[in-house]
Amino acid sequence: MSPNPITCACLNDLCLSKVPLFASLDHGSLTKITSQMQHKSYRKGETIIREGSPSMGFTVIQQGSAKAYRITGDGREQILYIFPTYDYFGARFLFTEEVVPYSVEALEDSQVCILSKKLLMTLLAEHPPVAIELIEAMANRMRRLELVIQSMGGRNADMRIASLLLEFIDTYGKKTERGIVVKLPLSREGIANYLGIARETLSRKLTQMEEDGIISFLDSRLMLVENRESLVSLSAFAE
C-alpha cells in the first residue's frame, strides 16, 4: 500500500511543531507522534464532524480552515468558533464521554491531523509541559467564550464588528505593499451569523467603516486595513 500523501506532508512539515501547545516537544517526539496520527482531507463545505457524533480525537487543522457551528431552534446557523491553520479542536472531550455538541465544516479545502484520546493522554503523562500548555489554552478559550457572551449581551454592533475584524487581522492578515490585506474566512452572511446581528446591519456598518477610511474591500472577501487604530478604538478593547 502506498503511503498516505497527507501523512508524508505532515512528517516533512511536522505540522504539530506549528501548534504552540507542542512547542516543548523535541524533533524525535514530534516525528513519532505525527506518524501515529490519522490524516484526512476535506473539500470546502464538507462536514468534518457532525453534531451529536462521538469525538474523533484531538484534531489539528494542518492546512485550510474550518468553522464550528450549531443550528438554532428557528433554523439559523450559529457560528461558535473559527479554526485557522494550526488551530485545533476536540481537547475538551479528552476528559468527558459526551458527544460533540456542534458541527465542524471546512471553510476551504483542508487537511486535518487527528490524535486519538489514548495517544494524547499518553503524551500528556510523558510530557507534563504539554499538559500545562493544554490547561492554559483551554482557560484562554473559556475566556474568549465569556467575552463573546458578554459581547452578545451588552456591546453594540460597532464594537462587536470591530473586535471580530481585529481577530481576523491577527489571524489572517498579510503585509503587502498596499498594507495589511485580510482574506476573510466567512461571507458577510456568515459574519452576521457569527456576531448575532442582521446582515443588513453588518453591511451598513462595513460601508460606514469604508467611508470613514478605516477599511476598504478589494473584493467581497478581501479586506484592506486602512486604519487599525480606529478599529481598536471602536472595539473598546485596550491592546
C-alpha positions in Angstrom: 0.0 0.0 0.0 1.4 3.4 -1.0 1.8 5.9 1.9 -0.9 8.5 2.6 0.4 11.7 0.9 -1.1 13.8 3.7 0.9 11.7 6.2 4.1 12.3 4.2 3.4 16.0 4.1 2.8 16.2 7.8 6.0 14.2 8.5 8.0 16.5 6.3 6.4 19.7 7.7 6.0 18.4 11.3 2.7 20.2 11.5 2.5 19.7 15.3 5.6 21.9 15.7 3.5 24.8 14.4 1.0 24.4 17.2 2.1 26.3 20.3 0.7 23.6 22.5 3.5 21.2 21.4 6.4 23.7 21.3 8.2 21.9 24.2 8.5 18.6 22.3 11.7 17.6 20.6 12.0 16.6 17.0 12.0 12.8 17.7 8.8 13.0 19.8 7.1 15.1 17.1 8.0 12.7 14.4 6.8 9.7 16.4 3.5 11.3 17.3 2.9 12.6 13.8 3.4 9.1 12.3 0.7 7.7 14.7 -1.9 10.3 13.9 -4.7 9.9 11.4 -4.5 12.3 8.4 -7.6 13.2 6.4 -8.6 15.8 3.8 -11.9 17.6 3.3 -13.3 19.7 0.5 -14.7 23.2 1.0 -18.1 22.9 2.6 -17.6 19.2 3.7 -18.5 18.3 7.2 -15.5 17.2 9.3 -17.7 16.1 12.3 -21.4 16.4 12.8 -23.2 17.5 16.0 -24.1 14.5 18.2 -21.2 12.4 17.0 -18.6 10.8 19.3 -15.4 12.8 19.4 -12.9 12.0 16.7 -10.0 12.9 18.9 -7.7 15.9 19.2 -7.9 17.4 15.7 -5.3 19.9 14.2 -6.1 21.9 11.1 -2.9 21.2 9.2 -4.0 23.2 6.2 -7.0 25.3 5.5 -9.6 26.5 8.0 -13.0 25.4 9.5 -15.9 26.6 11.5 -17.8 25.2 14.4 -21.5 25.9 14.4 -24.9 24.8 15.6 -28.4 25.1 14.1 -30.7 27.1 16.4 -34.3 26.2 17.1 -35.5 28.6 14.4 -33.2 27.0 11.8 -30.5 29.7 11.8 -26.8 28.8 11.7 -25.0 30.0 14.8 -21.2 30.0 14.3 -19.3 29.3 17.5 -15.7 29.4 16.5 -13.4 29.7 13.5 -10.4 27.4 13.3 -7.5 28.7 11.2 -4.5 26.7 10.1 -2.6 25.1 13.0 -5.6 25.6 15.3 -7.3 22.6 16.8 -10.5 21.3 18.4 -11.5 18.3 20.5 -9.4 18.9 23.6 -12.4 19.2 25.9 -13.5 15.7 25.1 -10.4 14.1 26.5 -11.9 14.3 29.9 -15.5 13.5 29.2 -17.5 10.9 27.3 -20.1 13.5 25.9 -20.9 13.7 22.2 -19.8 16.7 20.2 -22.3 19.5 20.7 -21.6 21.2 17.4 -20.7 20.5 13.8 -17.4 21.4 12.2 -17.3 22.3 8.5 -14.3 23.0 6.2 -14.3 26.7 5.0 -11.9 25.8 2.3 -10.1 22.6 1.1 -8.5 21.5 4.3 -6.3 18.7 5.8 -6.5 17.6 9.4 -4.4 15.5 11.7 -6.2 13.6 14.4 -4.6 12.4 17.6 -6.6 9.7 19.4 -7.6 10.2 23.0 -5.4 7.3 24.1 -2.3 8.7 22.3 -2.8 12.2 23.6 -3.4 11.0 27.2 -0.1 9.1 27.0 1.6 12.2 25.6 0.3 14.3 28.4 1.6 11.8 31.0 5.1 11.6 29.4 5.4 15.4 28.7 4.0 17.4 31.6 4.8 20.8 29.9 2.3 19.9 27.2 -0.3 19.2 29.8 0.3 22.7 31.3 0.1 24.3 27.9 -3.2 22.5 27.3 -4.7 23.7 30.6 -3.7 27.3 29.8 -5.1 27.0 26.2 -8.4 25.7 27.5 -8.5 28.6 30.0 -7.9 31.1 27.2 -10.7 29.6 25.1 -13.0 29.8 28.1 -12.1 33.5 28.5 -12.8 34.1 24.8 -16.2 32.4 25.1 -17.0 34.6 28.1 -16.1 37.7 26.1 -18.3 36.5 23.2 -21.2 36.0 25.6 -20.6 39.5 27.1 -20.4 40.9 23.6 -23.7 39.4 22.6 -25.4 40.8 25.7 -24.1 44.3 26.1 -21.8 45.6 23.4 -23.2 47.5 20.3 -22.8 46.3 16.8 -19.8 48.6 16.0 -17.8 47.2 18.9 -18.6 43.6 18.0 -17.8 44.0 14.3 -14.5 45.9 15.1 -13.5 43.2 17.6 -14.0 40.4 15.1 -12.2 42.3 12.3 -9.2 42.7 14.6 -9.3 39.0 15.3 -9.4 38.3 11.6 -6.5 40.7 11.0 -4.3 39.0 13.6 -5.2 35.5 12.3 -5.4 36.0 8.5 -3.8 39.4 7.8 -0.8 39.6 5.5 1.5 42.5 5.0 1.7 43.7 1.4 2.9 46.8 -0.5 -0.6 48.3 0.0 -0.7 47.5 3.7 -2.3 44.7 5.7 -4.7 42.6 3.5 -7.1 40.2 5.1 -8.8 37.3 3.4 -12.0 37.0 5.4 -12.8 33.3 6.3 -16.6 34.0 6.2 -19.0 35.6 3.9 -20.9 38.6 5.1 -23.9 36.4 6.0 -21.5 34.1 7.9 -20.0 37.1 9.8 -23.5 38.3 10.7 -24.5 34.9 12.0 -21.3 34.7 14.0 -22.0 38.1 15.6 -25.7 37.5 16.0 -26.7 40.6 14.0 -28.8 41.2 10.9 -26.8 41.0 7.6 -28.2 44.4 6.7 -26.8 45.9 9.9 -23.4 44.4 9.1 -23.4 45.7 5.6 -24.4 49.2 6.7 -21.6 49.2 9.4 -18.9 48.0 7.0 -19.9 50.6 4.4 -19.7 53.3 7.1 -16.2 52.0 8.1 -15.2 52.2 4.4 -16.5 55.8 4.2 -14.6 56.6 7.4 -11.3 55.4 5.8 -10.9 52.5 8.3 -11.1 49.6 5.9 -11.7 49.1 2.2 -12.7 46.0 0.2 -10.7 44.8 -2.7 -13.4 42.2 -3.4 -16.2 40.7 -1.4 -13.8 38.6 0.8 -10.6 40.6 0.6 -10.2 43.5 3.0 -7.5 46.1 3.1 -6.9 47.6 6.6 -6.6 51.4 6.3 -6.6 52.4 10.0 -6.2 49.6 12.5 -6.1 52.1 15.4 -9.6 53.2 14.6 -10.7 49.6 14.8 -9.1 49.2 18.2 -10.9 52.3 19.4 -14.2 51.0 18.1 -13.7 47.6 19.7 -13.3 49.3 23.2 -10.5 46.8 24.0 -7.2 48.1 25.1 -4.3 46.2 23.4 
